[in-house]
Amino acid sequence: MTIDDLARPNTPEARATDTPAARPRGWAALRPLVLRLHFYAGVLVAPFLLVAAVSGLLYALAVPAEKLVYAHELEVPVPADATPLPLSRQVELARAADPDGTVTAVWPGAEPGATTRVLMADPEAPEGTSMGVFVDPYTGEIRGQLPSYGSSGALPLRTWISGLHVDLHLGELGRNYSELAASWLWVVALGGLLLWIGRRRRNRRALFLPERGPKSRRRTLSWHGTVGLWTVAGLVALSATGLTWSRYAGENIGSVQDRLGGATPTLSADVAGGTAGGPAGSGEHAGHHMGMPMPAAKGADIGIDKAVEAARAAGIDSPSISVVLPAEGSGYVVKETDKQFPVQLDSVAVNPADGTVLDELRFADYPLLAQLTRVGIDAHMGLFLGLFNQLALAALGLALVLLVLWGYRMWWLRRPGRPVARGAWRRVPPTMLLPLLAATALVGWFVPLLGLSLLLFLAVDVAAGFVAKVRARRGPDPAGTV
């Protein structure tokens, strides 16, 4: 006997409604289970979602804010006779400004008035970053030095906010928080969508627009449901792209992508024909790191200016490029870095001895899955569509904050009631329950923190049910308390 049995009236009418023929079917049978899962996940996971939403909102705003905070380093006046100095000369000036650093890459200014960023492996730079020396391309003035993180070139403000969003500055332990939030976000969003669409209402307007009237739980629910409806696609996309960076689910996603032939191809920059690049997914997908410092190549070297000319002749025509200096036995790697639409991410390797092209890699030749992954990651970072992308991310972050707060408000207004009684799974027909259990087990294995936390929720629910069962058997005590 369970607590549900104790609460159920033992009458012929009640027994008749509990027969298999009288049990609800379809969505009517599934709704209580979805409602209970949405409730528990919303209450218990919402704090993680709230932190992720606030830090994600700050990160989206940090991208444009970075241009204001570091305007001195990033921008210079454009003289009347705007003729940039050769890149080789700018690199020399950067070396003189930071003699302890080793130049690894150069980012020429993408537009008039933008500084050239010379990246260096510097012992004084924070771990995982390169020291960026900002050079006025017209005068050679050193505008400043700042740590630069990853292929996105995040500067200290955005790097700090990114660390807060990813791991709360707690390292590998903190990454579990963001993975847990990303693992549950799509479940909560899709579950809420099903509940909102399946809700009975008088008119269709109430499905898409919040209700007016005095403050109440009904109006809060209306705002919670309509905002969730309008943002569900974006929230699911954030969840999916966020999981690609996660520690456990990310490994499974990368493995599946490789098996489906969707691995990101690499460019061969070895003069002897080998591969200079790391394994697919080892760059930004794995955490946006620049890689190990590369010493200057030995032997003949045409120089960075002629290497860029050779790359331009080979079709690298985007104003936004990155030039990776050659290591011993390998060549220059010139990459397009324009991640806005239309995407320009082609790259070529140039032989430092004679300027011949060693290898070419066109974004159009990426497998479709690799292209989608690249675009998804950049959209998650607010880089794909520029300012529009950043504002959209900020709006999603704000919407998620409001959804969480509205959810807690509804819970508070409803207390001490429960959204649905225990044992909802017993009302689901076996033809629906068995496939649902199999799918849940598969998803729980593929997204481990989702599976483990779901088991924890079930354990808490069973324990609460056991306590309620014991109290129900004992009945009220002499003092009148339960």
C-alpha positions as CSV (number, residue, x, y, z in Angstrom):
1,M,0.0,0.0,0.0
2,T,1.3,3.5,-0.8
3,I,0.3,7.0,0.3
4,D,-1.7,7.3,-2.9
5,D,-3.7,4.2,-1.8
6,L,-4.3,5.7,1.6
7,A,-5.5,9.0,0.1
8,R,-7.8,7.3,-2.4
9,P,-11.5,6.7,-1.3
10,N,-12.3,3.0,-1.0
11,T,-15.7,3.3,-2.7
12,P,-17.2,1.4,-5.7
13,E,-17.2,4.7,-7.7
14,A,-13.5,5.3,-6.9
15,R,-12.6,1.7,-7.8
16,A,-14.5,2.0,-11.0
17,T,-12.5,5.0,-12.1
18,D,-9.3,3.2,-11.4
19,T,-9.8,0.4,-13.8
20,P,-7.6,0.1,-16.9
21,A,-10.5,1.1,-19.2
22,A,-11.2,4.2,-17.2
23,R,-7.6,5.4,-16.9
24,P,-6.7,8.5,-18.9
25,R,-4.8,8.1,-22.1
26,G,-2.5,10.1,-24.3
27,W,-1.6,13.6,-23.1
28,A,-4.1,13.3,-20.2
29,A,-2.1,10.4,-18.8
30,L,1.3,12.0,-19.5
31,R,0.5,15.5,-18.2
32,P,0.7,14.8,-14.5
33,L,4.1,13.2,-14.9
34,V,5.4,16.1,-17.0
35,L,4.0,18.6,-14.5
36,R,5.6,16.8,-11.6
37,L,9.0,16.7,-13.4
38,H,8.7,20.3,-14.4
39,F,7.9,21.3,-10.9
40,Y,10.7,19.5,-9.2
41,A,13.3,20.4,-11.8
42,G,12.2,24.0,-11.7
43,V,12.4,24.2,-7.9
44,L,15.7,22.3,-7.5
45,V,17.6,23.3,-10.6
46,A,16.4,26.8,-10.9
47,P,19.2,28.3,-8.7
48,F,21.8,26.9,-11.2
49,L,19.7,28.2,-14.1
50,L,19.5,31.6,-12.4
51,V,23.2,31.9,-12.0
52,A,23.8,30.8,-15.5
53,A,21.2,33.3,-16.8
54,V,22.7,36.3,-14.9
55,S,26.3,35.5,-15.8
56,G,25.3,34.8,-19.4
57,L,23.4,38.1,-19.6
58,L,26.6,39.9,-18.3
59,Y,28.7,38.0,-20.9
60,A,26.5,39.1,-23.8
61,L,26.8,42.7,-22.7
62,A,30.5,42.4,-22.1
63,V,31.2,41.9,-25.8
64,P,30.1,45.5,-26.8
65,A,31.3,46.8,-23.4
66,E,34.8,45.6,-24.1
67,K,35.1,48.0,-27.0
68,L,34.3,50.9,-24.6
69,V,36.4,49.8,-21.7
70,Y,39.5,49.1,-23.8
71,A,38.9,51.8,-26.5
72,H,42.5,53.2,-25.9
73,E,44.0,49.8,-26.7
74,L,41.7,48.9,-29.6
75,E,41.2,52.1,-31.5
76,V,43.5,54.8,-32.8
77,P,43.0,58.0,-34.9
78,V,43.2,57.5,-38.6
79,P,45.7,60.0,-40.1
80,A,45.1,61.8,-43.4
81,D,47.8,59.8,-45.2
82,A,46.6,56.5,-43.7
83,T,49.4,54.1,-44.7
84,P,49.9,51.2,-42.2
85,L,53.4,50.2,-41.3
86,P,54.6,46.7,-42.5
87,L,53.5,44.0,-40.2
88,S,57.1,43.0,-39.7
89,R,57.9,46.4,-38.4
90,Q,54.9,46.4,-36.0
91,V,56.1,43.0,-34.7
92,E,59.6,44.4,-34.0
93,L,58.1,47.3,-32.0
94,A,55.9,44.8,-30.0
95,R,59.0,42.7,-29.3
96,A,60.8,45.8,-28.1
97,A,57.9,46.6,-25.7
98,D,57.9,43.1,-24.3
99,P,61.4,41.6,-24.7
100,D,60.5,38.6,-22.4
101,G,57.7,37.4,-24.6
102,T,57.7,35.1,-27.6
103,V,55.5,36.2,-30.6
104,T,53.1,33.5,-31.5
105,A,50.5,35.3,-33.6
106,V,49.5,38.6,-35.1
107,W,46.0,40.0,-35.6
108,P,46.2,42.9,-38.1
109,G,43.5,45.6,-37.6
110,A,40.3,44.5,-39.4
111,E,39.2,48.1,-40.3
112,P,40.7,51.6,-40.4
113,G,41.4,52.9,-36.9
114,A,41.8,49.4,-35.4
115,T,45.1,48.5,-33.7
116,T,47.3,45.5,-34.5
117,R,47.3,42.9,-31.8
118,V,50.6,41.0,-31.4
119,L,50.1,38.0,-29.3
120,M,53.0,36.7,-27.1
121,A,53.7,33.8,-24.9
122,D,54.7,35.7,-21.8
123,P,55.5,34.3,-18.3
124,E,53.6,37.2,-16.7
125,A,50.4,36.5,-18.6
126,P,47.7,34.6,-16.6
127,E,47.5,30.9,-17.3
128,G,45.6,30.0,-20.5
129,T,46.1,33.5,-22.0
130,S,48.6,35.3,-24.3
131,M,49.9,38.8,-23.7
132,G,48.5,41.1,-26.3
133,V,50.6,44.0,-27.3
134,F,48.5,46.7,-29.1
135,V,50.3,48.6,-31.8
136,D,49.1,51.7,-33.7
137,P,49.5,50.5,-37.3
138,Y,50.1,54.0,-38.6
139,T,52.7,55.4,-36.1
140,G,54.0,52.3,-34.4
141,E,53.0,53.6,-30.9
142,I,52.4,50.9,-28.3
143,R,48.9,51.5,-27.1
144,G,49.1,49.0,-24.2
145,Q,49.4,45.4,-23.2
146,L,46.5,43.2,-22.0
147,P,46.1,39.4,-21.5
148,S,44.1,38.0,-24.5
149,Y,42.2,34.8,-24.1
150,G,41.3,32.3,-26.8
151,S,40.5,32.5,-30.4
152,S,37.8,35.1,-29.7
153,G,40.5,37.4,-28.2
154,A,38.6,38.1,-25.0
155,L,40.2,40.8,-22.9
156,P,40.3,40.8,-19.0
157,L,36.7,42.0,-18.5
158,R,35.1,39.5,-20.8
159,T,37.5,36.7,-19.7
160,W,36.5,37.2,-16.0
161,I,32.8,37.2,-16.8
162,S,33.3,34.1,-19.0
163,G,35.0,32.3,-16.1
164,L,32.1,33.2,-13.9
165,H,29.6,31.8,-16.4
166,V,31.5,28.6,-17.1
167,D,32.8,27.6,-13.7
168,L,32.2,30.3,-11.1
169,H,36.0,30.7,-11.0
170,L,36.2,27.3,-9.1
171,G,38.0,25.3,-11.8
172,E,36.9,21.8,-12.8
173,L,34.6,21.5,-9.8
174,G,32.7,24.6,-10.8
175,R,32.2,23.4,-14.4
176,N,29.6,20.9,-12.9
177,Y,27.3,23.8,-12.1
178,S,27.2,25.0,-15.7
179,E,26.8,21.5,-17.1
180,L,24.0,20.8,-14.7
181,A,22.2,24.0,-15.8
182,A,22.7,23.2,-19.5
183,S,21.6,19.6,-19.0
184,W,18.3,20.6,-17.5
185,L,17.5,23.8,-19.4
186,W,16.1,22.0,-22.5
187,V,14.1,19.6,-20.3
188,V,12.5,22.3,-18.3
189,A,11.9,24.5,-21.4
190,L,10.3,21.7,-23.5
191,G,8.3,20.4,-20.5
192,G,6.9,23.8,-19.9
193,L,6.1,24.2,-23.6
194,L,4.0,21.0,-23.5
195,L,2.2,22.0,-20.4
196,W,1.4,25.5,-21.7
197,I,0.2,24.3,-25.1
198,G,-1.8,21.5,-23.5
199,R,-3.5,23.8,-21.1
200,R,-7.3,24.5,-21.7
201,R,-8.0,28.1,-22.4
202,R,-11.0,30.1,-23.8
203,N,-9.2,31.7,-26.7
204,R,-6.0,31.5,-28.7
205,R,-4.8,34.9,-27.6
206,A,-4.1,33.6,-24.1
207,L,-1.6,31.2,-25.7
208,F,0.6,33.9,-27.1
209,L,-0.1,37.0,-25.0
210,P,-0.2,37.3,-21.2
211,E,-3.4,38.0,-19.5
212,R,-4.3,41.3,-17.9
213,G,-5.9,41.9,-14.6
214,P,-5.0,42.1,-10.9
215,K,-1.9,40.5,-9.6
216,S,-2.6,36.8,-9.0
217,R,-1.1,33.4,-9.4
218,R,-3.1,33.1,-12.7
219,R,-1.6,36.2,-14.1
220,T,1.9,35.1,-13.1
221,L,1.3,31.8,-14.8
222,S,0.2,33.6,-17.9
223,W,3.4,35.6,-18.0
224,H,5.5,32.5,-17.2
225,G,3.8,30.5,-20.0
226,T,3.8,33.1,-22.8
227,V,7.4,34.3,-22.3
228,G,8.5,30.7,-22.1
229,L,6.6,30.0,-25.4
230,W,8.3,32.9,-27.2
231,T,11.8,32.0,-25.9
232,V,11.8,28.2,-25.9
233,A,13.6,27.8,-29.2
234,G,16.4,30.1,-28.0
235,L,16.7,28.4,-24.6
236,V,16.9,25.0,-26.2
237,A,19.6,26.2,-28.6
238,L,21.6,27.7,-25.6
239,S,21.3,24.4,-23.8
240,A,22.5,22.4,-26.8
241,T,25.5,24.6,-27.6
242,G,26.4,24.9,-24.0
243,L,26.6,21.2,-23.6
244,T,29.2,21.0,-26.4
245,W,31.7,22.7,-23.9
246,S,30.6,20.5,-20.9
247,R,33.0,18.0,-19.4
248,Y,31.0,14.8,-19.6
249,A,28.2,15.4,-22.1
250,G,30.6,17.3,-24.3
251,E,32.8,14.2,-24.6
252,N,29.8,12.1,-25.7
253,I,28.7,14.8,-28.2
254,G,32.2,15.0,-29.7
255,S,32.4,11.2,-30.0
256,V,29.1,11.0,-31.8
257,Q,30.0,13.9,-34.1
258,D,33.3,12.1,-35.0
259,R,31.5,8.9,-35.7
260,L,29.0,10.7,-38.0
261,G,31.8,12.2,-40.0
262,G,31.3,15.7,-38.6
263,A,34.7,16.3,-37.0
264,T,36.2,19.7,-37.7
265,P,39.0,19.2,-40.3
266,T,42.5,20.4,-39.6
267,L,45.0,22.3,-41.8
268,S,48.4,20.8,-42.6
269,A,51.1,23.4,-42.0
270,D,54.1,21.0,-41.9
271,V,56.7,21.7,-44.6
272,A,57.3,18.0,-44.9
273,G,53.5,17.3,-45.3
274,G,52.6,16.4,-41.7
275,T,49.7,18.0,-39.7
276,A,50.6,20.9,-37.5
277,G,47.1,21.3,-36.1
278,G,45.8,19.5,-33.1
279,P,42.9,16.9,-33.1
280,A,39.5,18.1,-34.2
281,G,37.7,19.9,-31.4
282,S,40.9,20.7,-29.5
283,G,40.8,24.4,-30.1
284,E,37.9,26.7,-29.2
285,H,35.5,23.8,-28.8
286,A,37.6,22.6,-25.9
287,G,37.9,25.9,-24.1
288,H,39.1,28.6,-26.5
289,H,42.8,28.2,-25.7
290,M,45.5,29.4,-28.1
291,G,47.8,26.4,-27.6
292,M,51.5,26.1,-26.7
293,P,54.0,28.9,-27.6
294,M,55.7,28.3,-30.9
295,P,59.4,29.2,-31.3
296,A,60.6,31.0,-34.4
297,A,61.3,28.8,-37.4
298,K,64.9,28.2,-38.4
299,G,66.2,28.7,-42.0
300,A,64.9,30.9,-44.8
301,D,61.9,33.0,-43.9
302,I,60.1,35.3,-46.4
303,G,58.6,37.2,-43.5
304,I,55.1,37.9,-42.3
305,D,54.2,40.5,-44.9
306,K,55.0,38.2,-47.9
307,A,53.2,35.3,-46.1
308,V,50.1,37.4,-45.9
309,E,50.4,38.4,-49.6
310,A,50.7,34.8,-50.5
311,A,47.6,34.0,-48.5
312,R,45.6,36.9,-50.1
313,A,46.6,35.5,-53.5
314,A,45.3,32.1,-52.4
315,G,41.8,33.5,-51.6
316,I,42.1,34.8,-48.0
317,D,40.2,38.0,-48.7
318,S,38.5,38.8,-45.3
319,P,39.8,41.9,-43.6
320,S,39.7,40.0,-40.3
321,I,42.7,37.6,-40.2
322,S,45.0,35.9,-37.8
323,V,48.6,35.1,-38.7
324,V,50.2,32.3,-36.7
325,L,53.9,32.4,-36.9
326,P,55.8,29.3,-38.0
327,A,57.3,26.7,-35.7
328,E,60.4,24.8,-36.7
329,G,59.5,22.6,-39.7
330,S,56.1,24.2,-40.3
331,G,54.8,27.2,-42.1
332,Y,52.8,30.3,-41.5
333,V,49.0,29.8,-40.9
334,V,46.8,32.6,-42.1
335,K,43.2,32.3,-40.9
336,E,40.1,34.3,-41.6
337,T,38.4,35.2,-38.4
338,D,35.2,36.9,-39.4
339,K,32.5,34.9,-37.6
340,Q,29.7,37.3,-38.5
341,F,27.3,36.4,-41.3
342,P,28.4,35.6,-43.9
343,V,31.0,33.5,-42.2
344,Q,34.6,33.8,-43.5
345,L,36.7,31.2,-41.8
346,D,39.0,29.9,-44.6
347,S,42.7,29.3,-43.8
348,V,45.9,28.5,-45.7
349,A,49.4,27.4,-44.7
350,V,52.3,29.2,-46.4
351,N,55.8,27.8,-46.7
352,P,58.2,30.3,-45.0
353,A,61.0,29.5,-47.4
354,D,59.4,30.4,-50.7
355,G,55.8,31.6,-50.0
356,T,54.2,28.6,-51.7
357,V,50.9,27.4,-50.3
358,L,51.3,24.2,-48.3
359,D,47.6,23.5,-47.7
360,E,44.2,25.2,-47.9
361,L,41.1,24.6,-45.8
362,R,37.8,26.2,-46.8
363,F,34.9,26.6,-44.5
364,A,32.6,25.5,-47.3
365,D,34.4,22.1,-47.3
366,Y,33.7,21.5,-43.6
367,P,31.2,18.7,-43.0
368,L,27.7,20.0,-42.3
369,L,27.8,19.0,-38.6
370,A,31.1,20.8,-38.2
371,Q,29.7,23.9,-39.8
372,L,26.6,23.8,-37.6
373,T,28.8,23.3,-34.5
374,R,31.0,26.2,-35.4
375,V,28.0,28.5,-36.0
376,G,26.3,27.3,-32.9
377,I,29.3,28.0,-30.7
378,D,29.8,31.5,-32.2
379,A,26.1,32.2,-31.7
380,H,26.3,31.1,-28.1
381,M,29.3,33.5,-27.6
382,G,27.4,36.4,-29.3
383,L,29.8,36.6,-32.3
384,F,27.8,35.1,-35.2
385,L,25.5,38.1,-35.9
386,G,27.4,40.8,-34.1
387,L,25.4,43.3,-32.0
388,F,22.0,41.7,-32.9
389,N,23.4,38.3,-31.6
390,Q,24.5,40.0,-28.4
391,L,21.2,41.7,-27.8
392,A,19.3,38.5,-28.5
393,L,21.5,36.7,-25.9
394,A,20.9,39.4,-23.4
395,A,17.1,39.2,-24.0
396,L,17.2,35.4,-23.5
397,G,19.2,35.8,-20.3
398,L,16.8,38.3,-18.9
399,A,13.8,36.1,-20.0
400,L,15.3,33.1,-18.2
401,V,15.8,35.2,-15.0
402,L,12.1,36.3,-15.1
403,L,10.9,32.7,-15.8
404,V,12.7,31.4,-12.8
405,L,11.4,34.2,-10.5
406,W,7.9,33.8,-11.8
407,G,8.2,30.0,-11.2
408,Y,9.2,30.6,-7.6
409,R,6.4,33.1,-7.1
410,M,3.8,30.6,-8.3
411,W,5.2,28.0,-5.9
412,W,5.0,30.5,-3.1
413,L,1.5,31.5,-3.9
414,R,0.4,27.9,-4.1
415,R,1.9,26.7,-0.8
416,P,1.3,24.4,0.9
417,G,-0.3,22.5,-2.0
418,R,1.4,20.1,-4.4
419,P,1.2,20.4,-8.2
420,V,0.2,16.8,-8.6
421,A,0.0,13.7,-6.4
422,R,2.8,11.1,-6.3
423,G,2.4,8.0,-8.4
424,A,1.7,9.9,-11.6
425,W,3.8,7.4,-13.6
426,R,1.3,4.6,-12.7
427,R,-1.4,6.4,-14.7
428,V,0.7,6.3,-17.9
429,P,-0.2,3.4,-20.2
430,P,2.6,0.8,-20.6
431,T,2.7,1.5,-24.3
432,M,3.8,5.0,-23.5
433,L,5.6,4.3,-20.3
434,L,8.1,1.7,-21.5
435,P,9.4,3.8,-24.5
436,L,9.6,6.8,-22.2
437,L,11.7,4.9,-19.6
438,A,14.0,3.7,-22.4
439,A,14.4,7.2,-23.8
440,T,15.0,8.6,-20.3
441,A,17.7,6.0,-19.6
442,L,19.4,6.7,-22.9
443,V,19.4,10.5,-22.4
444,G,20.5,10.0,-18.8
445,W,23.5,8.0,-20.0
446,F,24.4,10.5,-22.8
447,V,24.0,13.5,-20.5
448,P,25.4,12.1,-17.2
449,L,24.7,15.0,-14.9
450,L,21.0,15.0,-16.0
451,G,20.7,11.3,-15.3
452,L,22.4,11.4,-11.9
453,S,20.4,14.4,-10.8
454,L,17.2,12.8,-12.0
455,L,18.0,9.7,-9.9
456,L,18.6,12.1,-6.9
457,F,15.2,13.7,-7.5
458,L,13.6,10.3,-7.5
459,A,15.4,9.3,-4.3
460,V,14.2,12.5,-2.6
461,D,10.7,12.0,-3.8
462,V,10.7,8.4,-2.6
463,A,12.0,9.4,0.8
464,A,9.4,12.1,1.1
465,G,6.7,9.6,0.1
466,F,8.0,7.2,2.7
467,V,7.8,9.8,5.4
468,A,4.3,10.8,4.4
469,K,3.3,7.1,4.4
470,V,4.6,6.6,7.9
471,R,2.8,9.7,9.2
472,A,-0.4,8.7,7.5
473,R,-0.3,5.3,9.2
474,R,0.3,6.8,12.6
475,G,-2.6,9.2,12.2
476,P,-3.0,12.5,14.2
477,D,-1.3,12.6,17.6
478,P,-3.1,13.4,20.8
479,A,-2.1,17.1,20.5
480,G,-3.8,17.3,17.2
481,T,-0.7,17.6,15.0
482,V,0.1,15.3,12.2
